[in-house]
Structure formats: structure tokens, C-alpha cells
Amino acid sequence: MSRWSQLSERNQAAMERNAESMLSDTRHDYLRSTGALRVVSLAYVAVTAAMAALWMYAPQLGAVGLIAWVIAVIALRLAVRSQADLADDVLDERMRVERNQAYLNAYRFVALIMIFPIAVAVFVIAAGEKDAVISLGYSPINALFWSAMSMVIGAPSVALAMQQSQRGRRP
């Protein structure tokens, strides 16, 4: 057995142990009620917007926004028991279907959010000046990067939390 296959087996076993503890965790049930799932999801979106605004208008405070975002990610993942991030073999059939539907919804939402500003920019340039140029500095690039990363990382968990809150049950 090669060193890589031993590491792979060890990582698989650790992931299964961690998954069992996450799925059976009851310490954070206060985050899993219908209202709490909505509040945590909205808080995540608000922190993402605030982080982008900080990077854009007060880049010296961008790290503060990043710390708040990490806290929001942790709360969101605890609320959905990290179900969006677990492998198929540790989830039951119902949880896999629910997770896959959340990923589909998240993909559609993120694609729409990412494509819309690009389409507007292309339209404005095409309909406007022929020599139009889009230039971005340090602050807008950071705001765009952290916003995009936040959407990609958090959208599946937000979609899962919203699905679970609409069903009016705990995950």
C-alpha cells in the first residue's frame, strides 16, 4: 500500500467520524429553528455585503469584515450541520437529495448574480462609447474577490438553510 493510499484512507476515516459528530450534534439546535435559519442566512448575506463595502470604501477595515464573515460562515455551517459539504457516503438518501437541490439552486443564483453585472457592462460599452475602458484599483478588486468567494462558499449552505426553514423543520 502506498503512502498516498494510506493517507487517503486515514482522511476518509476522519471525515466519516467528523460527519457523524456533526450530524448528531445537538449543542447548536437553537440555530436550527425555522426563524433562526432565516436569521443566520440573512446575517450571512448582510455580512457579505458589509465586507464588500468595507473593502470598497474603507480598505484598512477590510480585515475586520473578513473576521465577521468567518464568524458568519461558522454560524451558517453549524445551522445546517455542514450538510452541504459532506460526502455522499455519510449522508442518507433524503439528505443527499436535499443537498443536491441546494447546490442546484445555489449554482443558479450565483450564476445570475455573477453574469448580470458583466452583461450590463458589456451592454453599456456596446451601446455607449467606442473607447470605453473599465479599470479597477486595489479596493474594487478586493471587494469583487471577497464577494465572489463569499457567494461561492456560502450559497449552498444559504440555499440549504432556506429550504429547511421553508419546510418548517429542523435539519
Secondary structure by P-SEA (a helix, b strand, c coil): ccaaaaaaaaaaaaaaaaaaaaaacccccccccaaaaaaaaaaaaaaaaaaaaaaaccccaaaaaaaaaaaaaaaaaaaaccccccccccccaaaaaaaaaaaaaaaaaaaaaaaaaaaaaaaaaaacccbbbbbbcaaaaaaaaaaaaaaaacaaaaaaaaaaaaacccc
